[in-house]
Amino acid sequence: MKTTITDITGASIEVTDLDKAIEQCELCKNSPYKMPSGQTVGENHRYMLYQLETIK
């Protein structure tokens, strides 16, 4: 299954393996590192994880 989600900045991300994408977001959802946009990597992964879980 191929689908497209967006990250917290609005960039499109193509997902080809839903389970692997969810696993990656779970691993990174607590990351405190800042992105250039000002949000943390963790905030971004939680945002994407919500979309992925909705699809699943």
PQR file of N, CA, C, O and H, with PARSE charges and radii, in Angstrom:
ATOM      1  N   MET A   1       0.836  -1.185   0.000 -0.4000 1.5000
ATOM      2  CA  MET A   1       0.000   0.000   0.000 -0.0000 2.0000
ATOM      3  C   MET A   1       0.878   1.245   0.000  0.5500 1.7000
ATOM      4  O   MET A   1       1.798   1.358   0.810 -0.5500 1.4000
ATOM      5  N   LYS A   2       0.605   2.153  -0.881 -0.4000 1.5000
ATOM      6  CA  LYS A   2       1.339   3.410  -0.944 -0.0000 2.0000
ATOM      7  C   LYS A   2       0.360   4.526  -0.621  0.5500 1.7000
ATOM      8  O   LYS A   2      -0.732   4.595  -1.187 -0.5500 1.4000
ATOM      9  H   LYS A   2      -0.143   2.062  -1.539  0.4000 1.0000
ATOM     10  N   THR A   3       0.760   5.397   0.292 -0.4000 1.5000
ATOM     11  CA  THR A   3      -0.087   6.517   0.677 -0.0000 2.0000
ATOM     12  C   THR A   3       0.796   7.727   0.946  0.5500 1.7000
ATOM     13  O   THR A   3       2.015   7.602   1.062 -0.5500 1.4000
ATOM     14  H   THR A   3       1.646   5.341   0.751  0.4000 1.0000
ATOM     15  N   THR A   4       0.188   8.875   1.041 -0.4000 1.5000
ATOM     16  CA  THR A   4       0.931  10.110   1.305 -0.0000 2.0000
ATOM     17  C   THR A   4       0.368  10.776   2.549  0.5500 1.7000
ATOM     18  O   THR A   4      -0.845  10.922   2.703 -0.5500 1.4000
ATOM     19  H   THR A   4      -0.803   8.977   0.946  0.4000 1.0000
ATOM     20  N   ILE A   5       1.279  11.179   3.440 -0.4000 1.5000
ATOM     21  CA  ILE A   5       0.914  11.953   4.629 -0.0000 2.0000
ATOM     22  C   ILE A   5       1.728  13.240   4.589  0.5500 1.7000
ATOM     23  O   ILE A   5       2.561  13.424   3.702 -0.5500 1.4000
ATOM     24  H   ILE A   5       2.264  11.060   3.315  0.4000 1.0000
ATOM     25  N   THR A   6       1.491  14.122   5.541 -0.4000 1.5000
ATOM     26  CA  THR A   6       2.293  15.342   5.642 -0.0000 2.0000
ATOM     27  C   THR A   6       2.984  15.377   6.993  0.5500 1.7000
ATOM     28  O   THR A   6       2.494  14.827   7.979 -0.5500 1.4000
ATOM     29  H   THR A   6       0.814  13.972   6.262  0.4000 1.0000
ATOM     30  N   ASP A   7       4.132  16.038   7.014 -0.4000 1.5000
ATOM     31  CA  ASP A   7       4.773  16.242   8.305 -0.0000 2.0000
ATOM     32  C   ASP A   7       4.245  17.532   8.912  0.5500 1.7000
ATOM     33  O   ASP A   7       3.370  18.176   8.333 -0.5500 1.4000
ATOM     34  H   ASP A   7       4.530  16.485   6.213  0.4000 1.0000
ATOM     35  N   ILE A   8       4.757  17.910  10.052 -0.4000 1.5000
ATOM     36  CA  ILE A   8       4.231  19.059  10.799 -0.0000 2.0000
ATOM     37  C   ILE A   8       4.446  20.381  10.054  0.5500 1.7000
ATOM     38  O   ILE A   8       3.768  21.371  10.330 -0.5500 1.4000
ATOM     39  H   ILE A   8       5.468  17.386  10.522  0.4000 1.0000
ATOM     40  N   THR A   9       5.386  20.391   9.115 -0.4000 1.5000
ATOM     41  CA  THR A   9       5.648  21.612   8.342 -0.0000 2.0000
ATOM     42  C   THR A   9       4.818  21.673   7.063  0.5500 1.7000
ATOM     43  O   THR A   9       4.838  22.679   6.355 -0.5500 1.4000
ATOM     44  H   THR A   9       5.937  19.587   8.891  0.4000 1.0000
ATOM     45  N   GLY A  10       4.087  20.595   6.768 -0.4000 1.5000
ATOM     46  CA  GLY A  10       3.259  20.560   5.567 -0.0000 2.0000
ATOM     47  C   GLY A  10       3.895  19.837   4.394  0.5500 1.7000
ATOM     48  O   GLY A  10       3.279  19.717   3.336 -0.5500 1.4000
ATOM     49  H   GLY A  10       4.071  19.778   7.343  0.4000 1.0000
ATOM     50  N   ALA A  11       5.112  19.356   4.563 -0.4000 1.5000
ATOM     51  CA  ALA A  11       5.790  18.626   3.486 -0.0000 2.0000
ATOM     52  C   ALA A  11       5.142  17.254   3.294  0.5500 1.7000
ATOM     53  O   ALA A  11       4.776  16.594   4.267 -0.5500 1.4000
ATOM     54  H   ALA A  11       5.613  19.453   5.423  0.4000 1.0000
ATOM     55  N   SER A  12       5.002  16.833   2.045 -0.4000 1.5000
ATOM     56  CA  SER A  12       4.415  15.534   1.734 -0.0000 2.0000
ATOM     57  C   SER A  12       5.438  14.422   1.935  0.5500 1.7000
ATOM     58  O   SER A  12       6.615  14.575   1.609 -0.5500 1.4000
ATOM     59  H   SER A  12       5.299  17.369   1.255  0.4000 1.0000
ATOM     60  N   ILE A  13       4.969  13.302   2.476 -0.4000 1.5000
ATOM     61  CA  ILE A  13       5.815  12.136   2.691 -0.0000 2.0000
ATOM     62  C   ILE A  13       5.081  10.931   2.132  0.5500 1.7000
ATOM     63  O   ILE A  13       3.947  10.647   2.516 -0.5500 1.4000
ATOM     64  H   ILE A  13       4.013  13.178   2.740  0.4000 1.0000
ATOM     65  N   GLU A  14       5.737  10.227   1.225 -0.4000 1.5000
ATOM     66  CA  GLU A  14       5.154   9.027   0.633 -0.0000 2.0000
ATOM     67  C   GLU A  14       5.488   7.833   1.521  0.5500 1.7000
ATOM     68  O   GLU A  14       6.653   7.592   1.836 -0.5500 1.4000
ATOM     69  H   GLU A  14       6.658  10.458   0.913  0.4000 1.0000
ATOM     70  N   VAL A  15       4.473   7.099   1.917 -0.4000 1.5000
ATOM     71  CA  VAL A  15       4.641   5.931   2.787 -0.0000 2.0000
ATOM     72  C   VAL A  15       4.355   4.681   1.966  0.5500 1.7000
ATOM     73  O   VAL A  15       3.273   4.531   1.398 -0.5500 1.4000
ATOM     74  H   VAL A  15       3.526   7.295   1.661  0.4000 1.0000
ATOM     75  N   THR A  16       5.348   3.778   1.911 -0.4000 1.5000
ATOM     76  CA  THR A  16       5.173   2.534   1.168 -0.0000 2.0000
ATOM     77  C   THR A  16       5.010   1.330   2.086  0.5500 1.7000
ATOM     78  O   THR A  16       4.495   0.293   1.666 -0.5500 1.4000
ATOM     79  H   THR A  16       6.226   3.900   2.372  0.4000 1.0000
ATOM     80  N   ASP A  17       5.449   1.462   3.348 -0.4000 1.5000
ATOM     81  CA  ASP A  17       5.317   0.370   4.316 -0.0000 2.0000
ATOM     82  C   ASP A  17       4.741   0.968   5.600  0.5500 1.7000
ATOM     83  O   ASP A  17       5.460   1.564   6.401 -0.5500 1.4000
ATOM     84  H   ASP A  17       5.867   2.304   3.689  0.4000 1.0000
ATOM     85  N   LEU A  18       3.440   0.797   5.778 -0.4000 1.5000
ATOM     86  CA  LEU A  18       2.731   1.420   6.898 -0.0000 2.0000
ATOM     87  C   LEU A  18       3.276   0.971   8.245  0.5500 1.7000
ATOM     88  O   LEU A  18       3.478   1.799   9.133 -0.5500 1.4000
ATOM     89  H   LEU A  18       2.855   0.312   5.127  0.4000 1.0000
ATOM     90  N   ASP A  19       3.517  -0.327   8.413 -0.4000 1.5000
ATOM     91  CA  ASP A  19       4.010  -0.833   9.694 -0.0000 2.0000
ATOM     92  C   ASP A  19       5.397  -0.288  10.036  0.5500 1.7000
ATOM     93  O   ASP A  19       5.657   0.058  11.189 -0.5500 1.4000
ATOM     94  H   ASP A  19       3.353  -1.000   7.692  0.4000 1.0000
ATOM     95  N   LYS A  20       6.278  -0.211   9.056 -0.4000 1.5000
ATOM     96  CA  LYS A  20       7.624   0.328   9.290 -0.0000 2.0000
ATOM     97  C   LYS A  20       7.557   1.822   9.607  0.5500 1.7000
ATOM     98  O   LYS A  20       8.310   2.310  10.450 -0.5500 1.4000
ATOM     99  H   LYS A  20       6.066  -0.492   8.120  0.4000 1.0000
ATOM    100  N   ALA A  21       6.673   2.538   8.948 -0.4000 1.5000
ATOM    101  CA  ALA A  21       6.529   3.971   9.208 -0.0000 2.0000
ATOM    102  C   ALA A  21       6.027   4.206  10.634  0.5500 1.7000
ATOM    103  O   ALA A  21       6.508   5.103  11.326 -0.5500 1.4000
ATOM    104  H   ALA A  21       6.062   2.142   8.263  0.4000 1.0000
ATOM    105  N   ILE A  22       5.065   3.402  11.066 -0.4000 1.5000
ATOM    106  CA  ILE A  22       4.550   3.510  12.436 -0.0000 2.0000
ATOM    107  C   ILE A  22       5.656   3.183  13.434  0.5500 1.7000
ATOM    108  O   ILE A  22       5.811   3.875  14.441 -0.5500 1.4000
ATOM    109  H   ILE A  22       4.674   2.673  10.503  0.4000 1.0000
ATOM    110  N   GLU A  23       6.416   2.144  13.162 -0.4000 1.5000
ATOM    111  CA  GLU A  23       7.531   1.764  14.032 -0.0000 2.0000
ATOM    112  C   GLU A  23       8.545   2.901  14.155  0.5500 1.7000
ATOM    113  O   GLU A  23       9.012   3.204  15.253 -0.5500 1.4000
ATOM    114  H   GLU A  23       6.290   1.582  12.345  0.4000 1.0000
ATOM    115  N   GLN A  24       8.885   3.527  13.034 -0.4000 1.5000
ATOM    116  CA  GLN A  24       9.845   4.633  13.046 -0.0000 2.0000
ATOM    117  C   GLN A  24       9.311   5.810  13.854  0.5500 1.7000
ATOM    118  O   GLN A  24      10.055   6.420  14.622 -0.5500 1.4000
ATOM    119  H   GLN A  24       8.506   3.282  12.141  0.4000 1.0000
ATOM    120  N   CYS A  25       8.036   6.134  13.692 -0.4000 1.5000
ATOM    121  CA  CYS A  25       7.444   7.246  14.444 -0.0000 2.0000
ATOM    122  C   CYS A  25       7.419   6.937  15.939  0.5500 1.7000
ATOM    123  O   CYS A  25       7.659   7.822  16.760 -0.5500 1.4000
ATOM    124  H   CYS A  25       7.432   5.638  13.069  0.4000 1.0000
ATOM    125  N   GLU A  26       7.131   5.691  16.294 -0.4000 1.5000
ATOM    126  CA  GLU A  26       7.137   5.283  17.705 -0.0000 2.0000
ATOM    127  C   GLU A  26       8.528   5.474  18.317  0.5500 1.7000
ATOM    128  O   GLU A  26       8.652   5.930  19.454 -0.5500 1.4000
ATOM    129  H   GLU A  26       6.936   4.971  15.628  0.4000 1.0000
ATOM    130  N   LEU A  27       9.557   5.128  17.568 -0.4000 1.5000
ATOM    131  CA  LEU A  27      10.928   5.250  18.058 -0.0000 2.0000
ATOM    132  C   LEU A  27      11.360   6.695  18.274  0.5500 1.7000
ATOM    133  O   LEU A  27      12.166   6.982  19.159 -0.5500 1.4000
ATOM    134  H   LEU A  27       9.456   4.757  16.645  0.4000 1.0000
ATOM    135  N   CYS A  28      10.827   7.598  17.470 -0.4000 1.5000
ATOM    136  CA  CYS A  28      11.294   8.990  17.495 -0.0000 2.0000
ATOM    137  C   CYS A  28      10.332   9.970  18.163  0.5500 1.7000
ATOM    138  O   CYS A  28      10.634  11.162  18.235 -0.5500 1.4000
ATOM    139  H   CYS A  28      10.172   7.366  16.750  0.4000 1.0000
ATOM    140  N   LYS A  29       9.193   9.505  18.649 -0.4000 1.5000
ATOM    141  CA  LYS A  29       8.160  10.428  19.122 -0.0000 2.0000
ATOM    142  C   LYS A  29       8.535  11.221  20.365  0.5500 1.7000
ATOM    143  O   LYS A  29       7.853  12.191  20.696 -0.5500 1.4000
ATOM    144  H   LYS A  29       8.948   8.537  18.591  0.4000 1.0000
ATOM    145  N   ASN A  30       9.592  10.840  21.058 -0.4000 1.5000
ATOM    146  CA  ASN A  30      10.015  11.579  22.251 -0.0000 2.0000
ATOM    147  C   ASN A  30      11.311  12.355  22.043  0.5500 1.7000
ATOM    148  O   ASN A  30      11.905  12.842  23.004 -0.5500 1.4000
ATOM    149  H   ASN A  30      10.147  10.052  20.790  0.4000 1.0000
ATOM    150  N   SER A  31      11.750  12.470  20.796 -0.4000 1.5000
ATOM    151  CA  SER A  31      13.004  13.165  20.505 -0.0000 2.0000
ATOM    152  C   SER A  31      12.889  14.659  20.833  0.5500 1.7000
ATOM    153  O   SER A  31      11.956  15.325  20.384 -0.5500 1.4000
ATOM    154  H   SER A  31      11.268  12.074  20.014  0.4000 1.0000
ATOM    155  N   PRO A  32      13.839  15.179  21.616 -0.5600 1.5000
ATOM    156  CA  PRO A  32      13.796  16.592  21.997  0.2800 2.0000
ATOM    157  C   PRO A  32      14.508  17.517  21.001  0.5500 1.7000
ATOM    158  O   PRO A  32      14.520  18.733  21.194 -0.5500 1.4000
ATOM    159  N   TYR A  33      15.088  16.968  19.964 -0.4000 1.5000
ATOM    160  CA  TYR A  33      15.880  17.778  19.043 -0.0000 2.0000
ATOM    161  C   TYR A  33      15.005  18.698  18.209  0.5500 1.7000
ATOM    162  O   TYR A  33      13.952  18.298  17.713 -0.5500 1.4000
ATOM    163  H   TYR A  33      15.078  15.980  19.808  0.4000 1.0000
ATOM    164  N   LYS A  34      15.458  19.935  18.063 -0.4000 1.5000
ATOM    165  CA  LYS A  34      14.704  20.952  17.325 -0.0000 2.0000
ATOM    166  C   LYS A  34      14.948  20.833  15.825  0.5500 1.7000
ATOM    167  O   LYS A  34      16.056  20.543  15.373 -0.5500 1.4000
ATOM    168  H   LYS A  34      16.313  20.261  18.465  0.4000 1.0000
ATOM    169  N   MET A  35      13.888  21.064  15.075 -0.4000 1.5000
ATOM    170  CA  MET A  35      13.975  21.130  13.618 -0.0000 2.0000
ATOM    171  C   MET A  35      14.094  22.603  13.232  0.5500 1.7000
ATOM    172  O   MET A  35      13.806  23.468  14.059 -0.5500 1.4000
ATOM    173  H   MET A  35      12.988  21.299  15.442  0.4000 1.0000
ATOM    174  N   PRO A  36      14.505  22.914  12.014 -0.5600 1.5000
ATOM    175  CA  PRO A  36      14.602  24.317  11.589  0.2800 2.0000
ATOM    176  C   PRO A  36      13.279  25.075  11.733  0.5500 1.7000
ATOM    177  O   PRO A  36      13.283  26.297  11.881 -0.5500 1.4000
ATOM    178  N   SER A  37      12.154  24.364  11.693 -0.4000 1.5000
ATOM    179  CA  SER A  37      10.840  25.006  11.811 -0.0000 2.0000
ATOM    180  C   SER A  37      10.525  25.458  13.236  0.5500 1.7000
ATOM    181  O   SER A  37       9.587  26.225  13.454 -0.5500 1.4000
ATOM    182  H   SER A  37      12.151  23.372  11.573  0.4000 1.0000
ATOM    183  N   GLY A  38      11.312  24.979  14.210 -0.4000 1.5000
ATOM    184  CA  GLY A  38      11.081  25.345  15.610 -0.0000 2.0000
ATOM    185  C   GLY A  38      10.427  24.243  16.421  0.5500 1.7000
ATOM    186  O   GLY A  38      10.541  24.232  17.646 -0.5500 1.4000
ATOM    187  H   GLY A  38      12.074  24.356  14.034  0.4000 1.0000
ATOM    188  N   GLN A  39       9.743  23.315  15.761 -0.4000 1.5000
ATOM    189  CA  GLN A  39       9.157  22.179  16.473 -0.0000 2.0000
ATOM    190  C   GLN A  39      10.252  21.148  16.741  0.5500 1.7000
ATOM    191  O   GLN A  39      11.331  21.188  16.150 -0.5500 1.4000
ATOM    192  H   GLN A  39       9.651  23.325  14.766  0.4000 1.0000
ATOM    193  N   THR A  40       9.942  20.230  17.645 -0.4000 1.5000
ATOM    194  CA  THR A  40      10.903  19.159  17.903 -0.0000 2.0000
ATOM    195  C   THR A  40      10.643  18.000  16.940  0.5500 1.7000
ATOM    196  O   THR A  40       9.562  17.873  16.365 -0.5500 1.4000
ATOM    197  H   THR A  40       9.065  20.198  18.125  0.4000 1.0000
ATOM    198  N   VAL A  41      11.655  17.173  16.786 -0.4000 1.5000
ATOM    199  CA  VAL A  41      11.510  15.967  15.966 -0.0000 2.0000
ATOM    200  C   VAL A  41      10.402  15.098  16.543  0.5500 1.7000
ATOM    201  O   VAL A  41       9.636  14.486  15.798 -0.5500 1.4000
ATOM    202  H   VAL A  41      12.533  17.277  17.253  0.4000 1.0000
ATOM    203  N   GLY A  42      10.313  15.042  17.873 -0.4000 1.5000
ATOM    204  CA  GLY A  42       9.269  14.253  18.538 -0.0000 2.0000
ATOM    205  C   GLY A  42       7.868  14.748  18.202  0.5500 1.7000
ATOM    206  O   GLY A  42       6.973  13.947  17.931 -0.5500 1.4000
ATOM    207  H   GLY A  42      10.935  15.538  18.479  0.4000 1.0000
ATOM    208  N   GLU A  43       7.675  16.059  18.219 -0.4000 1.5000
ATOM    209  CA  GLU A  43       6.363  16.622  17.850 -0.0000 2.0000
ATOM    210  C   GLU A  43       5.999  16.228  16.425  0.5500 1.7000
ATOM    211  O   GLU A  43       4.853  15.881  16.139 -0.5500 1.4000
ATOM    212  H   GLU A  43       8.401  16.710  18.439  0.4000 1.0000
ATOM    213  N   ASN A  44       6.978  16.286  15.541 -0.4000 1.5000
ATOM    214  CA  ASN A  44       6.750  15.939  14.148 -0.0000 2.0000
ATOM    215  C   ASN A  44       6.357  14.471  14.009  0.5500 1.7000
ATOM    216  O   ASN A  44       5.420  14.145  13.281 -0.5500 1.4000
ATOM    217  H   ASN A  44       7.909  16.568  15.774  0.4000 1.0000
ATOM    218  N   HIS A  45       7.069  13.589  14.704 -0.4000 1.5000
ATOM    219  CA  HIS A  45       6.768  12.161  14.602 -0.0000 2.0000
ATOM    220  C   HIS A  45       5.428  11.817  15.250  0.5500 1.7000
ATOM    221  O   HIS A  45       4.726  10.931  14.763 -0.5500 1.4000
ATOM    222  H   HIS A  45       7.830  13.855  15.296  0.4000 1.0000
ATOM    223  N   ARG A  46       5.063  12.488  16.321 -0.4000 1.5000
ATOM    224  CA  ARG A  46       3.733  12.251  16.908 -0.0000 2.0000
ATOM    225  C   ARG A  46       2.638  12.709  15.948  0.5500 1.7000
ATOM    226  O   ARG A  46       1.599  12.059  15.834 -0.5500 1.4000
ATOM    227  H   ARG A  46       5.633  13.208  16.717  0.4000 1.0000
ATOM    228  N   TYR A  47       2.867  13.822  15.261 -0.4000 1.5000
ATOM    229  CA  TYR A  47       1.918  14.348  14.273 -0.0000 2.0000
ATOM    230  C   TYR A  47       1.727  13.336  13.143  0.5500 1.7000
ATOM    231  O   TYR A  47       0.599  13.064  12.732 -0.5500 1.4000
ATOM    232  H   TYR A  47       3.711  14.351  15.354  0.4000 1.0000
ATOM    233  N   MET A  48       2.823  12.784  12.648 -0.4000 1.5000
ATOM    234  CA  MET A  48       2.745  11.804  11.569 -0.0000 2.0000
ATOM    235  C   MET A  48       2.164  10.485  12.062  0.5500 1.7000
ATOM    236  O   MET A  48       1.416   9.830  11.336 -0.5500 1.4000
ATOM    237  H   MET A  48       3.740  13.005  12.982  0.4000 1.0000
ATOM    238  N   LEU A  49       2.501  10.087  13.292 -0.4000 1.5000
ATOM    239  CA  LEU A  49       1.994   8.842  13.868 -0.0000 2.0000
ATOM    240  C   LEU A  49       0.474   8.864  13.956  0.5500 1.7000
ATOM    241  O   LEU A  49      -0.178   7.855  13.689 -0.5500 1.4000
ATOM    242  H   LEU A  49       3.108  10.620  13.882  0.4000 1.0000
ATOM    243  N   TYR A  50      -0.090   9.997  14.325 -0.4000 1.5000
ATOM    244  CA  TYR A  50      -1.542  10.114  14.395 -0.0000 2.0000
ATOM    245  C   TYR A  50      -2.166   9.836  13.028  0.5500 1.7000
ATOM    246  O   TYR A  50      -3.159   9.114  12.927 -0.5500 1.4000
ATOM    247  H   TYR A  50       0.439  10.817  14.542  0.4000 1.0000
ATOM    248  N   GLN A  51      -1.583  10.409  11.984 -0.4000 1.5000
ATOM    249  CA  GLN A  51      -2.104  10.181  10.629 -0.0000 2.0000
ATOM    250  C   GLN A  51      -1.986   8.709  10.227  0.5500 1.7000
ATOM    251  O   GLN A  51      -2.909   8.137   9.647 -0.5500 1.4000
ATOM    252  H   GLN A  51      -0.777  10.995  12.065  0.4000 1.0000
ATOM    253  N   LEU A  52      -0.842   8.109  10.541 -0.4000 1.5000
ATOM    254  CA  LEU A  52      -0.608   6.716  10.173 -0.0000 2.0000
ATOM    255  C   LEU A  52      -1.565   5.778  10.895  0.5500 1.7000
ATOM    256  O   LEU A  52      -2.090   4.837  10.299 -0.5500 1.4000
ATOM    257  H   LEU A  52      -0.092   8.573  11.011  0.4000 1.0000
ATOM    258  N   GLU A  53      -1.791   6.037  12.178 -0.4000 1.5000
ATOM    259  CA  GLU A  53      -2.719   5.182  12.946 -0.0000 2.0000
ATOM    260  C   GLU A  53      -4.151   5.340  12.439  0.5500 1.7000
ATOM    261  O   GLU A  53      -4.925   4.384  12.470 -0.5500 1.4000
ATOM    262  H   GLU A  53      -1.365   6.801  12.662  0.4000 1.0000
ATOM    263  N   THR A  54      -4.507   6.526  11.978 -0.4000 1.5000
ATOM    264  CA  THR A  54      -5.836   6.746  11.418 -0.0000 2.0000
ATOM    265  C   THR A  54      -6.010   5.939  10.129  0.5500 1.7000
ATOM    266  O   THR A  54      -7.083   5.390   9.877 -0.5500 1.4000
ATOM    267  H   THR A  54      -3.878   7.303  11.953  0.4000 1.0000
ATOM    268  N   ILE A  55      -4.975   5.872   9.332 -0.4000 1.5000
ATOM    269  CA  ILE A  55      -5.012   5.114   8.078 -0.0000 2.0000
ATOM    270  C   ILE A  55      -5.127   3.611   8.358  0.5500 1.7000
ATOM    271  O   ILE A  55      -5.869   2.891   7.690 -0.5500 1.4000
ATOM    272  H   ILE A  55      -4.104   6.319   9.537  0.4000 1.0000
ATOM    273  N   LYS A  56      -4.380   3.168   9.352 -0.4000 1.5000
ATOM    274  CA  LYS A  56      -4.348   1.729   9.669 -0.0000 2.0000
ATOM    275  C   LYS A  56      -5.682   1.290  10.184  0.5500 1.7000
ATOM    276  O   LYS A  56      -5.863   0.116  10.508 -0.5500 1.4000
ATOM    277  H   LYS A  56      -3.777   3.752   9.894  0.4000 1.0000
TER
END
